[in-house]
Amino acid sequence: SGAIGAHLLRLGIVVRDDGGLLFSLAVAVWGASACVVWIRRSEIPVLGQRFFDGQACSPATPSSRR
C-alpha cells in the first residue's frame, strides 16, 4: 500500500522511463498479498477471531431442534 501510495502521490506512475513497470509490480504484489490475507484470514490474531470465526465458510448443518 505504501508503494502504491508513493507512486500515486509523489513519484508518478512512470518513473525514469520504466513505462509504469514499478507501479504495476507494486499493484501485483498488493493483489497477491490481499489474496494470501483472504485465504488465511482465520489465522490473523485478534481480527481473525473476531470477524472471521469460520462459521461463514463452514457448510450448513441441520439444526437439532426437538
N, CA, C and O of each residue as an XYZ file, in Angstrom:
264
protein
N       0.828     -1.189      0.000
C       0.000      0.000      0.000
C       0.870      1.248      0.000
O       0.541      2.246     -0.642
N       1.977      1.186      0.721
C       2.890      2.326      0.759
C       3.512      2.611     -0.592
O       3.642      3.773     -0.977
N       3.898      1.581     -1.315
C       4.491      1.769     -2.642
C       3.467      2.329     -3.620
O       3.788      3.209     -4.418
N       2.248      1.831     -3.565
C       1.204      2.344     -4.452
C       0.899      3.797     -4.108
O       0.757      4.635     -4.998
N       0.800      4.088     -2.829
C       0.563      5.468     -2.406
C       1.677      6.403     -2.831
O       1.416      7.528     -3.258
N       2.924      5.948     -2.718
C       4.050      6.779     -3.138
C       4.003      7.053     -4.630
O       4.295      8.166     -5.067
N       3.642      6.059     -5.409
C       3.549      6.260     -6.854
C       2.417      7.215     -7.205
O       2.579      8.077     -8.069
N       1.290      7.072     -6.554
C       0.146      7.912     -6.882
C       0.311      9.344     -6.380
O      -0.134     10.285     -7.038
N       0.945      9.515     -5.226
C       1.009     10.844     -4.622
C       2.303     11.599     -4.911
O       2.292     12.828     -4.984
N       3.401     10.899     -5.073
C       4.682     11.587     -5.138
C       5.486     11.288     -6.408
O       5.940     12.204     -7.093
N       5.654     10.022     -6.708
C       6.557      9.633     -7.780
C       5.951      9.743     -9.170
O       6.623     10.149    -10.118
N       4.701      9.387     -9.282
C       4.063      9.287    -10.590
C       4.068      7.831    -11.030
O       4.806      7.011    -10.484
N       3.251      7.519    -12.005
C       3.135      6.139    -12.474
C       4.409      5.709    -13.195
O       4.921      4.616    -12.956
N       4.916      6.559    -14.068
C       6.137      6.259    -14.821
C       7.306      6.939    -14.128
O       7.323      8.159    -13.968
N       8.281      6.137    -13.719
C       9.471      6.656    -13.042
C      10.687      6.316    -13.890
O      10.931      5.147    -14.189
N      11.443      7.321    -14.275
C      12.665      7.150    -15.079
C      12.427      6.306    -16.330
O      13.206      5.405    -16.641
N      11.362      6.605    -17.031
C      11.026      5.937    -18.298
C      10.918      4.415    -18.191
O      11.341      3.695    -19.095
N      10.349      3.929    -17.084
C      10.178      2.475    -16.944
C       8.856      1.987    -17.531
O       8.588      0.786    -17.527
N       8.036      2.892    -18.029
C       6.769      2.507    -18.628
C       5.726      2.065    -17.620
O       4.753      1.406    -17.989
N       5.904      2.407    -16.375
C       4.955      2.019    -15.336
C       5.203      0.639    -14.760
O       4.352      0.096    -14.057
N       6.372      0.062    -15.055
C       6.677     -1.296    -14.581
C       6.697     -1.371    -13.062
O       6.106     -2.287    -12.489
N       7.359     -0.435    -12.395
C       7.436     -0.492    -10.933
C       6.057     -0.341    -10.296
O       5.747     -1.007     -9.308
N       5.236      0.531    -10.863
C       3.884      0.692    -10.340
C       3.069     -0.582    -10.521
O       2.361     -1.005     -9.608
N       3.170     -1.194    -11.701
C       2.406     -2.419    -11.938
C       2.901     -3.565    -11.055
O       2.105     -4.404    -10.633
N       4.195     -3.608    -10.774
C       4.710     -4.621     -9.845
C       4.190     -4.380     -8.431
O       3.873     -5.330     -7.716
N       4.100     -3.116     -8.026
C       3.556     -2.794     -6.706
C       2.095     -3.224     -6.605
O       1.671     -3.745     -5.574
N       1.334     -3.010     -7.658
C      -0.079     -3.425     -7.670
C      -0.186     -4.943     -7.634
O      -1.053     -5.490     -6.954
N       0.698     -5.629     -8.369
C       0.674     -7.098     -8.379
C       1.013     -7.668     -7.009
O       0.375     -8.618     -6.556
N       2.009     -7.096     -6.351
C       2.378     -7.562     -5.006
C       1.246     -7.292     -4.028
O       0.959     -8.126     -3.169
N       0.598     -6.134     -4.148
C      -0.524     -5.814     -3.265
C      -1.665     -6.814     -3.468
O      -2.266     -7.283     -2.502
N      -1.958     -7.133     -4.725
C      -3.023     -8.088     -5.014
C      -2.713     -9.477     -4.494
O      -3.583    -10.141     -3.931
N      -1.472     -9.923     -4.680
C      -1.077    -11.242     -4.174
C      -1.137    -11.272     -2.650
O      -1.558    -12.269     -2.063
N      -0.721    -10.189     -2.012
C      -0.782    -10.115     -0.548
C      -2.224    -10.141     -0.061
O      -2.533    -10.784      0.942
N      -3.101     -9.449     -0.764
C      -4.519     -9.455     -0.392
C      -5.103    -10.863     -0.513
O      -5.923    -11.268      0.310
N      -4.683    -11.605     -1.532
C      -5.147    -12.988     -1.688
C      -4.669    -13.864     -0.535
O      -5.438    -14.673     -0.015
N      -3.417    -13.714     -0.133
C      -2.886    -14.508      0.980
C      -3.623    -14.164      2.269
O      -3.958    -15.056      3.048
N      -3.876    -12.883      2.499
C      -4.603    -12.478      3.706
C      -6.014    -13.062      3.681
O      -6.504    -13.521      4.713
N      -6.669    -13.053      2.533
C      -8.024    -13.597      2.445
C      -8.036    -15.108      2.688
O      -8.912    -15.619      3.387
N      -7.071    -15.815      2.117
C      -7.011    -17.264      2.287
C      -6.736    -17.635      3.741
O      -7.307    -18.599      4.250
N      -5.879    -16.889      4.404
C      -5.501    -17.189      5.787
C      -6.169    -16.270      6.799
O      -5.626    -16.050      7.882
N      -7.336    -15.730      6.467
C      -7.998    -14.752      7.325
C      -8.351    -15.286      8.708
O      -8.402    -14.513      9.665
N      -8.592    -16.567      8.835
C      -8.943    -17.109     10.149
C      -7.730    -17.228     11.067
O      -7.887    -17.417     12.273
N      -6.530    -17.120     10.516
C      -5.309    -17.230     11.316
C      -4.777    -15.885     11.782
O      -3.764    -15.840     12.481
N      -5.425    -14.794     11.419
C      -4.957    -13.464     11.808
C      -5.279    -13.253     13.282
O      -6.436    -13.382     13.682
N      -4.264    -12.927     14.108
C      -4.537    -12.704     15.530
C      -5.519    -11.548     15.727
O      -5.483    -10.573     14.977
N      -6.362    -11.647     16.693
C      -7.388    -10.690     17.097
C      -8.442    -10.512     16.003
O      -9.605    -10.843     16.234
N      -8.085    -10.007     14.831
C      -9.068     -9.772     13.770
C      -9.650    -11.067     13.242
O     -10.850    -11.138     12.977
N      -8.831    -12.090     13.083
C      -9.315    -13.357     12.561
C     -10.329    -14.005     13.479
O     -11.303    -14.599     13.018
N     -10.104    -13.894     14.769
C     -11.028    -14.493     15.728
C     -12.301    -13.673     15.865
O     -13.376    -14.231     16.083
N     -12.193    -12.378     15.741
C     -13.356    -11.515     15.935
C     -14.270    -11.495     14.717
O     -15.488    -11.607     14.863
N     -13.709    -11.355     13.521
C     -14.517    -11.161     12.326
C     -14.693    -12.417     11.477
O     -15.703    -12.566     10.788
N     -13.728    -13.310     11.525
C     -13.768    -14.497     10.671
C     -13.685    -15.732     11.546
O     -12.645    -16.391     11.585
N     -14.746    -16.054     12.239
C     -14.720    -17.167     13.176
C     -14.883    -18.517     12.501
O     -14.918    -19.542     13.180
N     -14.982    -18.539     11.181
C     -15.075    -19.795     10.466
C     -16.497    -20.255     10.207
O     -16.700    -21.179      9.418
N     -17.474    -19.655     10.830
C     -18.850    -20.086     10.643
C     -19.370    -19.748      9.261
O     -20.177    -20.494      8.706
N     -18.923    -18.637      8.695
C     -19.429    -18.223      7.392
C     -18.930    -19.142      6.277
O     -19.583    -19.264      5.240
N     -17.788    -19.784      6.477
C     -17.206    -20.619      5.426
C     -17.515    -22.100      5.623
O     -17.281    -22.893      4.712
N     -18.027    -22.489      6.769
C     -18.299    -23.898      7.004
C     -19.657    -24.270      6.422
O     -20.558    -23.432      6.369
N     -19.813    -25.505      5.988
C     -21.111    -25.906      5.418
C     -22.202    -25.873      6.479
O     -21.952    -26.092      7.665
N     -23.388    -25.602      6.033
C     -24.529    -25.518      6.955
C     -24.870    -26.890      7.495
O     -24.878    -27.877      6.759
N     -25.150    -26.945      8.774
C     -25.550    -28.194      9.398
C     -26.999    -28.080      9.822
O     -27.447    -27.010     10.233
N     -27.732    -29.171      9.727
C     -29.148    -29.099     10.132
C     -29.267    -28.831     11.620
O     -28.463    -29.306     12.422
N     -30.274    -28.069     11.969
C     -30.456    -27.750     13.388
C     -30.995    -28.978     14.111
O     -31.675    -29.821     13.525
N     -30.679    -29.053     15.372
C     -31.081    -30.227     16.162
C     -32.209    -29.860     17.121
O     -32.161    -30.220     18.297
N     -33.213    -29.152     16.635
C     -34.356    -28.784     17.487
C     -35.286    -29.976     17.629
O     -35.471    -30.761     16.699
N     -35.855    -30.090     18.794
C     -36.791    -31.196     19.040
C     -38.174    -30.700     19.228
O     -39.091    -31.493     19.445
